[in-house]
Structures are given as C-alpha cells and as structure tokens.
Amino acid sequence: MTKIFITRLIPSSGLNLIKEHFQPDVWSHDLPPTRVQLLESVRGVDGLLCLLTEKVDAELMDAAGSQLKVISSMSVGVDHIDVSAATERRIPVGNTPGVLTDATADQAFALMLSAARRIPEAERYVRAGKWITWSPSLLLGADLAGATLGIVGFGRIGQAIAKRAQGFELRVVYYSPNAKPVFGAQPVDLNTLLKESDFVSINVPLKDETRHLVNENFLSKMKPTAILINTARGGVLDQNALYNALKSKQISYAALDVTDPEPLPMNSPLLELENCIIVPHLGSASKKTRDQMSVLAAQNLIAGLNGDILPNCVNSDVY
C-alpha cells in the first residue's frame, strides 16, 4: 500500500482529493511535528506533503528511504527544502506558484496602507482610552498618491503589487535582474531605488545571495521618511539592523508579514517599537487562496506517486 505523510491538516479541498486515491497519514496537531517526530513519521513513506514549517533536508529524505517518490510543499518558496539533495536522489519537488500572487500582493498593500496611516497605532490609541478629541496633528501619516514605491524583486508578486499601485497614483520603480518594464514601472539600480522610494517592498525569494539583503548598508540608503514592507521571507532581512534603523528613526516605519525565526520570540526588541507592524505570515491567508494551494499541492503529490510529471516542479532536472 502506498504510504503518505502530510505534516499538517491542510484544507479539505486538497485533502479530499488525495483521499480519493490514497489513505494518507495526517499530522493533525496544531503545532508542527518536532524534528524527532518528523524523522520518525516519514520512515517508509512514498510521498511527503509538507509546509514551510518543516525542514526537508538530506537527513530527512534518507530517513524516509529510497522508495520516496515525491516531495510536495504547500508553498511557493522552497527554501525549507534542500532541492539539490532531492535532485541527487531523483525526487521531484513540487510547489504551488501563481495562486497566491494576488493574495500576497493584497497583503503587501494592506501593510503599506496600515503603516502609512498608522492604523495599528491608532487602534491601540482608541482602546487605551486616549481619544478625547479631534486634533489636527494626531497620528499624522504618509500619503500614497504622488509617492514613489520601490519594488525589490519583480516576479509575479512584485508585478501584481505594481499593478495595484496604479490605482493609488504611485510612481513605481523596481530592481530585478532581467525584468522588463511593465504596468508603467521603471527599472532602476538598487541604489537609485532606495534613494528615491517613499515605500520599499521586498519581494525576492530567500537564497544565499538574498539572505540579509536588507542590512545596515541597505537601510542607510533609504529616506528617513521611508516605509519598508516585507512579504517575502524573514531571512531576507537583518532584524537587528532593522531594529537599529527604526529606533534611531533612520527610516520611518516597517511592516513585516514574515520574520526570522517564525514565530518571532516574544523577547524580540522589534516588538517594543511603535513604528513596526508585525503579523504572523498571512500573505496567502485567504480561504480561496489556501484552498487552491492545497489542491496544487495534492496534484503534485498524486502525480509524483503515479510516476507522472508534477504540474509544478521546481527541479525538472529529475526527469
């Protein structure tokens, strides 16, 4: 019998699709399995469906065994998977691109607007009983119309953000190798982007060359009035450097959908700052999007188990 392990309870749209063909073993707890539990649970499996919370490395693949046919992740990013190790073992790795583009672009804009108009601060102000009258200087924020949005990374999500920016009358510049002008956006070098942008949106995948891309040097080139938005991966940003930049008002504000690690420890100094919004990795968190992601992950898993080419494969060299 085909053996499958799913590392968390995924939406029923995808899970039921898998159950039409197989009888998977599903980790049903709220918290992900520990490393020890994960290593034990994958032993002898033919297929693994994981989330970004699991580290799928060579050790885990070897623990599963040589019969492992497919690794399917319910995510676009696969920085939690050692793709090279999977390729060496001829194991196709699937992801779920495309379907979360709009949801993540919406999240980036929600964070941008929340930071620009200081919405979380204002909400806390009311709940603390401080709202006693209208004031012409209370919680003044930044305008979007006429401002410049710099997008670092111009893939699907970056382009979707640029498209939304048109409706807010933002000038859009972007930095991304080999990308062409689209949606009225202008390609520029990184230094120009940081110098001119009132909002900087980070939309690059986490790779060796992008880890801590947003560091002390990066932040020092931004405007003191600028707002940073990160909906990519927490590892792209040096959080110590960000804390110092926000504390010293080197930049005005930051809004983070992702952190490193996740969840962010409660003793993180970033949580002390009024000018930093942090939410728990909600970029794709709409019901429709998560349903679609689960279906794509299920389709990748089923294809791999049946010996077919994965609909979305990140290491097509295995074929």
Secondary structure as GFF3:
##gff-version 3
##sequence-region A 1 319
A	DSSP	beta_strand	4	6	.	.	.	ID=ss1
A	DSSP	alpha_helix	12	19	.	.	.	ID=ss2
A	DSSP	beta_strand	25	26	.	.	.	ID=ss3
A	DSSP	alpha_helix	35	41	.	.	.	ID=ss4
A	DSSP	beta_strand	47	50	.	.	.	ID=ss5
A	DSSP	alpha_helix	58	64	.	.	.	ID=ss6
A	DSSP	beta_strand	70	73	.	.	.	ID=ss7
A	DSSP	alpha_helix	83	88	.	.	.	ID=ss8
A	DSSP	beta_strand	93	94	.	.	.	ID=ss9
A	DSSP	alpha_helix	101	116	.	.	.	ID=ss10
A	DSSP	alpha_helix	119	127	.	.	.	ID=ss11
A	DSSP	beta_strand	148	152	.	.	.	ID=ss12
A	DSSP	alpha_helix	156	167	.	.	.	ID=ss13
A	DSSP	beta_strand	171	175	.	.	.	ID=ss14
A	DSSP	beta_strand	186	187	.	.	.	ID=ss15
A	DSSP	alpha_helix	190	196	.	.	.	ID=ss16
A	DSSP	beta_strand	199	202	.	.	.	ID=ss17
A	DSSP	alpha_helix	216	220	.	.	.	ID=ss18
A	DSSP	beta_strand	227	230	.	.	.	ID=ss19
A	DSSP	three_ten_helix	234	236	.	.	.	ID=ss20
A	DSSP	alpha_helix	239	247	.	.	.	ID=ss21
A	DSSP	beta_strand	253	256	.	.	.	ID=ss22
A	DSSP	three_ten_helix	269	272	.	.	.	ID=ss23
A	DSSP	beta_strand	276	278	.	.	.	ID=ss24
A	DSSP	alpha_helix	287	305	.	.	.	ID=ss25
A	DSSP	three_ten_helix	316	318	.	.	.	ID=ss26
###
